[in-house]
Amino acid sequence: MRISNLTTRLTKALESSIRRFPLTVLSAFATCITIIIMIEQKRDPSLTLQRLTMIFALSIPITLSFKLMWEKTGRDLKQLLIYYLTSIILIIGYYFIFLNKIDYISTSRFIGTNLIFYLVFLFIPYFLNRENFEMYSIKIFTGFFITAIYTAVLFFGLSAILFTIDSLLGIKVESETYIETWFVCLFIFAVNYFLSLVPKKENTFTKFDFPRAFNILLNYIVIPLLSAYTIILYIYFFKIIITQNWPKGLVSHLVLWYSFITILVVFFIHPIKEDVKIAYYFTKTITKIIIPLIIMMFFSMGIRINAYGVTEPRYYVIIAGIWILFVFIYWNITKQPKNTLIPSTLALTIFISLFTPLSSFSISRYSQNKRFENLLIKNNMLKDGKIQKNPNTNKDDQRKISSIISYFETRQGIDKLKYVPKDFNSSKMNEVFGFNYEAPYFPKEQYFYYRIAPNSLIDIKGYEYFIQLNSYSQEVQNSKEFSFKYYNSNSEIAIFKDNKEVYRKNIKDIIQSAYKKYGTFRPDIELKIEELSLVDENETLKVKIILNNVSGRVDDNEDIRVDGCDFLIMYSIKK
């Protein structure tokens, strides 16, 4: 294709999007301008400017959705003005009601509202009974990826030009200019070009329009990968059931994202599942066998909630799991499913989680307040609705109370926490509770560094050979007969004789005793040789390992992780 033809095509596409979606294009332009102003200020932007940027960004999906609603119902210009006026009123109302300040709750609602209206944009042209919604969605997703590729090429091309101007012509190009260029490409070019690819009401699609490349990708790459992942998940869950060892927070994420991807795949292959055997059997099987995995996810989250109460992230996992379970049950009990229900019910689920009395904020606030009250009662710290000091509260409960206070300070506002004084904050913990505030909300790691005294005299009596190694040169061959290897992943030393392993030891066994004695309070602890050494033997070798120095971390569960070490191995061969 000639450059002139390509330019003409892009120009017509941009003109088409402006004519069809003028308010959406204007919203994208306003978002770009306000972002550039914030970048140019080179300081913390004012609250008003941040609010304007957010509402302009939110206006993009809102105006787009209302325009598509009008296209679906008719072509009357008076009706179009009503739709435009309604969208503008909604935008202004949201600005003053939900963006009067910017905090965790308002930001969460902003992100969720964007998702709601992008979902509305997706399903509204085909809601509720129009056929081939899946093919329309594939068209939308294809347009999105084409736009993403064009935008990336445009940005890198413009960045190369700016870099060349800076390097060759001596005209200084600030780093902010590259960032601004990206936002221009995103909100001016990408939005306009994507809108030009949005199908019109008169466009129709059938399963024969299913892209061949998409068919191959889903049926011969994605489906086999998902099938293998399903088998691994089942093996993993059987292991959990047998060992009764539930990993912290891992199960829910493993299942949640896997389920979302599975829903997308089943949704996209729906038009061709009767014609392609792989798609047919995958859909028939996966929609059933995934349900036990989702139930296991609920069980895992139940353990976390029982221990730590409900927080917004846990709430989102639970409500997303409920929606996912609904989708798979719906597919199992309905012979002719209407897949517009998938994005529409997802939009409804997001709305419930953000704007209703059953929202994540309300449920989490109630749960954490209840947990707080139970801790106060347990430690005899609540009398006539007022907190009583108790410096003898056990350390674990002190951390839990501090964690709840940290949660309200960072997310809900400390005024939402029951029983505390009006002017309370975490700096007044000792004054109100009788013990100091801790911030256990984020996982802690403590660092250690142990070493023996430099130039220490080492007794090698009773050993025939010795070698000095470190964790950086992980494999050493010091003779034709013996070789040595250090495994960073699990902190183990191995000795090989004639390429056959004859000895293996974990150096954490040496560090454990030093940690129990000295802890991690001092960053540099010089120890005696005996405190950083280990004597061992097996049927082949007599071995002594001395750590010259070792550094690492200890987490909240007192699990040791070695970052680096330098050590000596002395050994002799048993006759």
Buried (B, 14 or more C-beta within 10 A) or exposed (E): EEEEEEEEEBEEBBEBBBEBBEBBBBBBBBBBBBBBEBBEEEEEBEEEBBBBBBBBBBBBBBBBBBBBBBBEEEEEEEEBEEBBEEBBEBBEEBBEEBBEEEEEBBEBBBBBBBBBBBBBBBBBBBBEEBEBBBBBBBBBBBBEEEBEEBBEEBBEEBBEEBEEBBEEEEEEBEEEBBEBBBBBBBBBBBBBBBBBBBBEEEEEBEBEEBEEEBBEBBBEEBBEEBBEBBEEBBEBBEEBEEEEEBEEBEBBEBBBEBBBBBBBBBBBBBBBBEEBEBBBEBBEEBBEEBBEBBEBBBEBBEEBBEEBBBBBEBBBBBBBBEBBBBBBEBBEEEEEBBBBBBBBBBBBBBBBBBBEEEBBBBBBBEBBBEBBEEBBEEBEBBEEEEBBEBEEBEEEBBBBBBBBBBBBBEBBEBEBBBBBEEEBEBEEBEEBBBBEBBBBBEEEEBEBBBBBEEEEEEEEEEBEBBBEBBBEEEEBEBEEEBBBBBBEEEBBBBBBBEEEEBBEBBBBEBBEEBBEEBEBEEEEBBBEBEBBBBEEEEEBBBBBBBBBBBBBBBEEEEEBEBBEBBBBBBBBEEE
